[in-house]
Amino acid sequence: MKKYVIIGGTGFVGSNLACHFKSKGMDVIAIDNLTKAVGTQENKKRIESAGVKFAHVDIRNWHDVEYFFRNEKEIDAILHVAAQVAFKKSVENPRLDFEINALGTFNLLEALRIYHPQAVFINTSTNQVYGEQKLIPVIEYEKRFDYADLKYGLPESFPLDFLSPYGCSKGAADQYTLDYARVYNLKTVSARLGGIYGDWQYSYEDHGWVAYMTQMVASNKSFNRFGHGKQVRDVLYVSDICSAFEHIITHIENARGEAINISGGYSNTLSVLELLDILEKITGNKEKSIENPMRKADKLVAYLDIRKAKKLIDWEPLVPKEEGIERLLKWTKQYI
Ligand SMILES: NC(=O)c1ccc[n+]([C@@H]2O[C@H](COP(=O)([O-])OP(=O)(O)OC[C@H]3O[C@@H](n4cnc5c(N)ncnc54)[C@H](O)[C@@H]3O)[C@@H](O)[C@H]2O)c1
């Protein structure tokens, strides 16, 4: 039986990956330090009842990491989705952000190099590594902005420009991951994600905008939104990220050493206003967002070109945004 270790396995993406690979017959161990403010205990219960094993490990602590990986034999894949994920928190506490995202990933790569050099290692990076993109022309429409010329979105070859402590720590992790393939010939991959949304996402104002707004509109509550609402992102339903990780593992000889955009791509782009329209339509509730000034580092448009994923690992999203939002809403209604 293949053995997969999910780092951050009680988080949103991690718990979904854990249950997914368990249902495919893998031996799955989730590790986490259980510090996410919302949903951690619920997700821990859920993965354990699916048969996933749990180990308490703080990836900032080399002794924790070293002990776990020295004692765990014959690991086939390490899927790293633990992080400090909130942009605002990274500005307030850049040291914590660095220790979790940069040092934590480095500790895992060292454990991989020393104890499990045969294992596949997938790091989850972010579209934030492409920076502010100030020079890319955009066009304003009634309910959204869009790129003027970049029909498919930002490709992996777009120049890196780490913005904010979060961008820097995730960018460092992204580059270390790729370099460990070059220098140590390891099977490492950096998956650069856009917005991920779906069931078991306990979101909050600062992380997971699709799920957060879905929750607010479904429960008829007012909430803050930042700027005019025409900002556009691409979004990916969580089952599609599970399939992307599966494809990376099965196509590892093509994927090793590569940064690969894993996101919804152009057909799954949404502006805030468009999302609110969809939510009003399917819930029958009037949205009650309160407009605040635009956040300083907010981009008008950011979506990813996902054609490299199709070419290298034969992957593309299967769940269209409308269907994904319906599924999320169903889960959200149970949760609230
Ligand atoms: N969700 C998105 O929209 C999105 C977008 C781009 C990139 N990403 C990246 O995808 C990954 C998963 O994101 P998510 O939405 O599931 O986040 P999440 O906050 O739901 O999960 C992260 C998990 O990491 C754990 N963790 C934090 N610090 C830890 C530490 N020191 N040791 C061990 N565990 C620790 C938390 O307890 C939590 O369970 C992250 O790397 C994130 O940066 C997510």
The ligand as an SDF file (V2000), in Angstrom:
LIG
                    3D

 44 48  0  0  0  0  0  0  0  0999 V2000
   -7.0400   28.3790   -0.1100 N   0  0  0  0  0  0  0  0  0  0  0  0
   -6.6010   29.1700   -1.0920 C   0  0  0  0  0  0  0  0  0  0  0  0
   -7.3710   29.8720   -1.7330 O   0  0  0  0  0  0  0  0  0  0  0  0
   -5.1100   29.1990   -1.4360 C   0  0  0  0  0  0  0  0  0  0  0  0
   -4.6760   30.0290   -2.4820 C   0  0  0  0  0  0  0  0  0  0  0  0
   -3.3200   30.0340   -2.8240 C   0  0  0  0  0  0  0  0  0  0  0  0
   -2.4330   29.2350   -2.1250 C   0  0  0  0  0  0  0  0  0  0  0  0
   -2.8860   28.4710   -1.0940 N   0  0  0  0  0  0  0  0  0  0  0  0
   -1.9130   27.6440   -0.3680 C   0  0  0  0  0  0  0  0  0  0  0  0
   -2.4610   26.3350   -0.2410 O   0  0  0  0  0  0  0  0  0  0  0  0
   -2.0790   25.7660    1.0090 C   0  0  0  0  0  0  0  0  0  0  0  0
   -3.3060   25.2920    1.7790 C   0  0  0  0  0  0  0  0  0  0  0  0
   -4.1470   26.3890    2.0900 O   0  0  0  0  0  0  0  0  0  0  0  0
   -5.4890   26.1980    2.9420 P   0  0  0  0  0  0  0  0  0  0  0  0
   -6.4830   27.1100    2.3860 O   0  0  0  0  0  0  0  0  0  0  0  0
   -5.8090   24.7560    3.0650 O   0  0  0  0  0  0  0  0  0  0  0  0
   -5.0250   26.7450    4.3630 O   0  0  0  0  0  0  0  0  0  0  0  0
   -5.5460   26.3540    5.8300 P   0  0  0  0  0  0  0  0  0  0  0  0
   -5.2340   27.5340    6.7080 O   0  0  0  0  0  0  0  0  0  0  0  0
   -6.9370   25.8600    5.7970 O   0  0  0  0  0  0  0  0  0  0  0  0
   -4.5960   25.1400    6.2290 O   0  0  0  0  0  0  0  0  0  0  0  0
   -3.2570   25.3060    6.6040 C   0  0  0  0  0  0  0  0  0  0  0  0
   -2.9470   24.2970    7.6940 C   0  0  0  0  0  0  0  0  0  0  0  0
   -1.5710   24.4470    8.0670 O   0  0  0  0  0  0  0  0  0  0  0  0
   -1.4820   24.2250    9.4650 C   0  0  0  0  0  0  0  0  0  0  0  0
   -0.2570   24.8440    9.9770 N   0  0  0  0  0  0  0  0  0  0  0  0
    0.0140   26.1660   10.1050 C   0  0  0  0  0  0  0  0  0  0  0  0
    1.2260   26.3210   10.6760 N   0  0  0  0  0  0  0  0  0  0  0  0
    1.7310   25.0870   10.8980 C   0  0  0  0  0  0  0  0  0  0  0  0
    2.9400   24.6190   11.4680 C   0  0  0  0  0  0  0  0  0  0  0  0
    3.8580   25.4620   11.9270 N   0  0  0  0  0  0  0  0  0  0  0  0
    3.1470   23.2730   11.5500 N   0  0  0  0  0  0  0  0  0  0  0  0
    2.1970   22.4020   11.0960 C   0  0  0  0  0  0  0  0  0  0  0  0
    1.0240   22.7970   10.5630 N   0  0  0  0  0  0  0  0  0  0  0  0
    0.7920   24.1300   10.4650 C   0  0  0  0  0  0  0  0  0  0  0  0
   -2.7440   24.8840   10.0300 C   0  0  0  0  0  0  0  0  0  0  0  0
   -3.0570   24.4210   11.3340 O   0  0  0  0  0  0  0  0  0  0  0  0
   -3.7800   24.4720    8.9820 C   0  0  0  0  0  0  0  0  0  0  0  0
   -4.4070   23.2680    9.3420 O   0  0  0  0  0  0  0  0  0  0  0  0
   -1.2360   26.8370    1.7040 C   0  0  0  0  0  0  0  0  0  0  0  0
    0.1190   26.6100    1.3910 O   0  0  0  0  0  0  0  0  0  0  0  0
   -1.6840   28.1200    1.0560 C   0  0  0  0  0  0  0  0  0  0  0  0
   -0.6740   29.1180    1.1090 O   0  0  0  0  0  0  0  0  0  0  0  0
   -4.2020   28.4290   -0.7370 C   0  0  0  0  0  0  0  0  0  0  0  0
  1  2  1  0
  2  3  2  0
  2  4  1  0
  4  5  1  0
  4 44  2  0
  5  6  2  0
  6  7  1  0
  7  8  2  0
  8  9  1  0
  8 44  1  0
  9 10  1  0
  9 42  1  0
 10 11  1  0
 11 12  1  0
 11 40  1  0
 12 13  1  0
 13 14  1  0
 14 15  2  0
 14 16  1  0
 14 17  1  0
 17 18  1  0
 18 19  2  0
 18 20  1  0
 18 21  1  0
 21 22  1  0
 22 23  1  0
 23 24  1  0
 23 38  1  0
 24 25  1  0
 25 26  1  0
 25 36  1  0
 26 27  1  0
 26 35  1  0
 27 28  2  0
 28 29  1  0
 29 30  1  0
 29 35  2  0
 30 31  1  0
 30 32  2  0
 32 33  1  0
 33 34  2  0
 34 35  1  0
 36 37  1  0
 36 38  1  0
 38 39  1  0
 40 41  1  0
 40 42  1  0
 42 43  1  0
M  CHG  2   8   1  16  -1
M  END
$$$$
